[in-house]
Amino acid sequence: MKQKPILLRHAAQLVTLQGTSAQPVTGTAMSTLHIIEDGAVWIEDGSIQMVDRDEVVTAFYRDRMQEAHVIDASGKVVTPGLIDPHTHLVFAGSRENEFEMRLAGKTYMEIMNAGGGIHNTTRATQAASEEDLYEEAYQRLNRFLQYGVTTLEAKSGYGLTLEHEMKQLHVAKRLQDTHPIDIVSTFMGAHAVPAEYKHDPDRFVDILVNEMIPEVAKSGLAQFNDVFCEHGVFTPEQSERILRAGMEHGLLPKIHADEIEPYQGAELAARLGAVSADHLLRASDEGIRQMAEKGVVAVLLPGTAFFLKAEAANGRKMIDAGVAVALSTDRNPGSSPSESMPFIMNLGCLTMGMTPAEVLVAATINAAHAIKQAHRVGSLEKGKVADLVVFDAPNYSYMQYNYGVNLVDTVIKAGKIVVQKGSLTHEVSVSPA
């Protein structure tokens, strides 16, 4: 049965981000949202057909108005669907005990080196069945959807063997096939050095390069290859070897860079032309300059810094230096257990010196560029996938001023209403079938 068109009308502010798909948005352009007041959108066959003032759209479609499902967005802000370009979606278990340890003074790396952290989640994920991982991740996706996220990236990295990394990637593929949210997958076998290779990490790098990366690439289950370049995890030299191996097999490079201390991660990202460098709490000025020069997107994760009680990345400095900045939840069980992109946007303003306009750009079109999806999503333009969020806010600044509150009223995903009045609709299963 053919789906009815949707006519969204009378948006107080329709944030289109028109004309931003060709390349990531940088500098002062991150403050330009291309807002239409009293805006309207005509949606049909899952895609956007027209975006303009209400009077223009309704005049063009006046002979078909009776066909459409009408959404009145009077007094509300409408944006592109939010995009989360850095998550560790598929995992088992939780780590609230480590939260208490950190509150008592233990650092993230101290906990990890004692067998906790990533290793804790790895043990739980290896022990979990594919079905259990699928069901847990499906529920996380439902929460993401209620926070306005319509596309996200999902990393492996809690398997650390080929078998279990592939298990995570298979689950992500199942979720892509069955849940409304679009999922882009990243292989991150280089998330940690397994305990059995603690004293010979280069042997594990050999396994990644010679065995795991070729098999993952052959499977077609991942588009990107990521590595945790950090003191005590993978050195810059090891990280470069891992990322270059991925590039040889068609996997695009991403990098967890300069999170705990300056470690040449941003410079490595620039040298390799990585799609993104993520975290960057301790990135050097020279690394930031090189990222701007090479067009590497900085994916900043203020929720992680907040949860670890660390100083956030300097988003203001990066934007002023000409780096394209994106935002993400970094959803994971150890350092950012949240699906709330709206709160991440709040933190972008409150802890990283960004403006309300900049965080919207960072959570939509720049986030789309960070996962190579800007040709499909991230702005409201004719021909793009009809992913939209209606926020119960009179203007886009109010969304950041009213922090810590979920103002999502309606979410449209690929032309279907999946959230209405803040609740999931019948288009979304409450639990996986």
Solvent accessible surface area in square Angstrom, and as a share of the most:
residue,aa,sasa,rsa
1,M,239,1.07
2,K,135,0.57
3,Q,69,0.30
4,K,116,0.49
5,P,9,0.06
6,I,7,0.03
7,L,0,0.00
8,L,0,0.00
9,R,58,0.21
10,H,66,0.30
11,A,0,0.00
12,A,34,0.26
13,Q,30,0.13
14,L,0,0.00
15,V,0,0.00
16,T,2,0.01
17,L,1,0.00
18,Q,104,0.46
19,G,64,0.62
20,T,17,0.10
21,S,34,0.22
22,A,103,0.80
23,Q,131,0.58
24,P,38,0.24
25,V,13,0.07
26,T,57,0.33
27,G,22,0.22
28,T,128,0.74
29,A,50,0.39
30,M,0,0.00
31,S,60,0.39
32,T,65,0.38
33,L,8,0.04
34,H,84,0.37
35,I,59,0.30
36,I,36,0.18
37,E,122,0.55
38,D,69,0.36
39,G,0,0.00
40,A,0,0.00
41,V,0,0.00
42,W,0,0.00
43,I,1,0.01
44,E,22,0.10
45,D,107,0.55
46,G,17,0.17
47,S,26,0.16
48,I,0,0.00
49,Q,55,0.24
50,M,39,0.18
51,V,30,0.17
52,D,40,0.21
53,R,114,0.42
54,D,4,0.02
55,E,111,0.50
56,V,45,0.26
57,V,0,0.00
58,T,19,0.11
59,A,48,0.37
60,F,142,0.59
61,Y,22,0.09
62,R,166,0.60
63,D,117,0.61
64,R,73,0.27
65,M,52,0.23
66,Q,143,0.64
67,E,68,0.31
68,A,10,0.08
69,H,74,0.33
70,V,73,0.42
71,I,20,0.10
72,D,93,0.48
73,A,0,0.00
74,S,57,0.37
75,G,48,0.46
76,K,38,0.16
77,V,0,0.00
78,V,0,0.00
79,T,0,0.00
80,P,1,0.01
81,G,2,0.02
82,L,0,0.00
83,I,0,0.00
84,D,0,0.00
85,P,0,0.00
86,H,0,0.00
87,T,0,0.00
88,H,4,0.02
89,L,0,0.00
90,V,2,0.01
91,F,4,0.02
92,A,8,0.06
93,G,41,0.39
94,S,77,0.49
95,R,13,0.05
96,E,117,0.52
97,N,85,0.44
98,E,5,0.02
99,F,77,0.32
100,E,120,0.54
101,M,73,0.33
102,R,24,0.09
103,L,97,0.48
104,A,92,0.71
105,G,58,0.56
106,K,108,0.46
107,T,70,0.41
108,Y,31,0.12
109,M,28,0.12
110,E,90,0.40
111,I,6,0.03
112,M,6,0.03
113,N,93,0.48
114,A,88,0.69
115,G,27,0.26
116,G,12,0.12
117,G,1,0.01
118,I,2,0.01
119,H,31,0.14
120,N,40,0.21
121,T,3,0.02
122,T,10,0.06
123,R,138,0.50
124,A,34,0.27
125,T,0,0.00
126,Q,57,0.25
127,A,90,0.70
128,A,17,0.13
129,S,55,0.35
130,E,61,0.27
131,E,76,0.34
132,D,72,0.37
133,L,0,0.00
134,Y,8,0.03
135,E,78,0.35
136,E,66,0.30
137,A,0,0.00
138,Y,6,0.02
139,Q,62,0.28
140,R,12,0.05
141,L,0,0.00
142,N,7,0.03
143,R,99,0.36
144,F,0,0.00
145,L,0,0.00
146,Q,53,0.24
147,Y,60,0.23
148,G,0,0.00
149,V,0,0.00
150,T,1,0.00
151,T,0,0.00
152,L,0,0.00
153,E,0,0.00
154,A,1,0.01
155,K,4,0.02
156,S,1,0.01
157,G,0,0.00
158,Y,4,0.01
159,G,0,0.00
160,L,6,0.03
161,T,53,0.31
162,L,60,0.30
163,E,126,0.56
164,H,31,0.14
165,E,0,0.00
166,M,36,0.16
167,K,27,0.11
168,Q,2,0.01
169,L,2,0.01
170,H,80,0.36
171,V,0,0.00
172,A,3,0.02
173,K,96,0.41
174,R,77,0.28
175,L,0,0.00
176,Q,65,0.29
177,D,95,0.49
178,T,77,0.45
179,H,8,0.04
180,P,32,0.20
181,I,0,0.00
182,D,27,0.14
183,I,15,0.08
184,V,15,0.09
185,S,16,0.10
186,T,0,0.00
187,F,1,0.00
188,M,0,0.00
189,G,0,0.00
190,A,1,0.01
191,H,9,0.04
192,A,0,0.00
193,V,20,0.12
194,P,10,0.06
195,A,76,0.59
196,E,130,0.58
197,Y,51,0.19
198,K,127,0.54
199,H,174,0.78
200,D,76,0.39
201,P,43,0.27
202,D,78,0.40
203,R,108,0.39
204,F,3,0.01
205,V,1,0.00
206,D,41,0.21
207,I,24,0.12
208,L,1,0.00
209,V,23,0.14
210,N,95,0.49
211,E,88,0.39
212,M,1,0.01
213,I,0,0.00
214,P,33,0.21
215,E,68,0.30
216,V,0,0.00
217,A,25,0.20
218,K,155,0.66
219,S,46,0.30
220,G,61,0.59
221,L,27,0.13
222,A,15,0.12
223,Q,64,0.28
224,F,0,0.00
225,N,1,0.00
226,D,0,0.00
227,V,0,0.00
228,F,3,0.01
229,C,0,0.00
230,E,1,0.00
231,H,110,0.49
232,G,57,0.55
233,V,10,0.05
234,F,1,0.00
235,T,48,0.28
236,P,23,0.14
237,E,128,0.57
238,Q,22,0.10
239,S,0,0.00
240,E,38,0.17
241,R,99,0.36
242,I,1,0.00
243,L,0,0.00
244,R,102,0.37
245,A,7,0.06
246,G,0,0.00
247,M,75,0.33
248,E,144,0.65
249,H,84,0.37
250,G,58,0.56
251,L,6,0.03
252,L,63,0.31
253,P,6,0.04
254,K,0,0.00
255,I,0,0.00
256,H,5,0.02
257,A,0,0.00
258,D,1,0.01
259,E,12,0.06
260,I,62,0.31
261,E,63,0.28
262,P,88,0.55
263,Y,38,0.15
264,Q,104,0.46
265,G,0,0.00
266,A,0,0.00
267,E,13,0.06
268,L,0,0.00
269,A,0,0.00
270,A,3,0.02
271,R,129,0.47
272,L,14,0.07
273,G,44,0.43
274,A,3,0.03
275,V,18,0.10
276,S,0,0.00
277,A,0,0.00
278,D,0,0.00
279,H,5,0.02
280,L,2,0.01
281,L,22,0.11
282,R,75,0.27
283,A,17,0.13
284,S,39,0.25
285,D,97,0.50
286,E,76,0.34
287,G,0,0.00
288,I,6,0.03
289,R,121,0.44
290,Q,47,0.21
291,M,1,0.00
292,A,29,0.23
293,E,115,0.52
294,K,111,0.47
295,G,52,0.50
296,V,1,0.01
297,V,4,0.02
298,A,0,0.00
299,V,0,0.00
300,L,0,0.00
301,L,2,0.01
302,P,2,0.01
303,G,7,0.07
304,T,1,0.00
305,A,2,0.01
306,F,116,0.48
307,F,52,0.22
308,L,32,0.16
309,K,145,0.62
310,A,39,0.31
311,E,131,0.59
312,A,16,0.12
313,A,3,0.03
314,N,70,0.36
315,G,0,0.00
316,R,73,0.27
317,K,85,0.36
318,M,2,0.01
319,I,2,0.01
320,D,103,0.53
321,A,48,0.37
322,G,28,0.27
323,V,1,0.00
324,A,6,0.04
325,V,0,0.00
326,A,0,0.00
327,L,0,0.00
328,S,0,0.00
329,T,0,0.00
330,D,3,0.02
331,R,23,0.08
332,N,9,0.05
333,P,10,0.06
334,G,3,0.02
335,S,7,0.05
336,S,3,0.02
337,P,63,0.39
338,S,37,0.24
339,E,13,0.06
340,S,13,0.08
341,M,0,0.00
342,P,16,0.10
343,F,52,0.22
344,I,3,0.01
345,M,1,0.00
346,N,3,0.02
347,L,6,0.03
348,G,0,0.00
349,C,30,0.18
350,L,112,0.56
351,T,64,0.37
352,M,6,0.03
353,G,40,0.39
354,M,8,0.03
355,T,55,0.32
356,P,39,0.25
357,A,7,0.05
358,E,6,0.03
359,V,0,0.00
360,L,0,0.00
361,V,1,0.00
362,A,0,0.00
363,A,0,0.00
364,T,0,0.00
365,I,0,0.00
366,N,0,0.00
367,A,0,0.00
368,A,0,0.00
369,H,20,0.09
370,A,0,0.00
371,I,0,0.00
372,K,98,0.42
373,Q,21,0.09
374,A,5,0.04
375,H,130,0.58
376,R,73,0.26
377,V,3,0.02
378,G,3,0.03
379,S,2,0.02
380,L,2,0.01
381,E,40,0.18
382,K,155,0.66
383,G,60,0.57
384,K,15,0.06
385,V,31,0.18
386,A,0,0.00
387,D,5,0.03
388,L,0,0.00
389,V,0,0.00
390,V,3,0.01
391,F,3,0.01
392,D,79,0.41
393,A,1,0.01
394,P,72,0.45
395,N,53,0.27
396,Y,47,0.18
397,S,48,0.31
398,Y,71,0.27
399,M,13,0.06
400,Q,12,0.05
401,Y,167,0.64
402,N,43,0.22
403,Y,133,0.50
404,G,53,0.51
405,V,73,0.42
406,N,64,0.33
407,L,25,0.12
408,V,9,0.05
409,D,20,0.10
410,T,6,0.04
411,V,0,0.00
412,I,0,0.00
413,K,8,0.03
414,A,42,0.32
415,G,2,0.02
416,K,91,0.38
417,I,24,0.12
418,V,2,0.01
419,V,0,0.00
420,Q,83,0.37
421,K,155,0.66
422,G,25,0.24
423,S,66,0.43
424,L,44,0.22
425,T,23,0.14
426,H,170,0.76
427,E,71,0.32
428,V,6,0.03
429,S,55,0.35
430,V,115,0.66
431,S,62,0.40
432,P,23,0.14
433,A,138,1.07
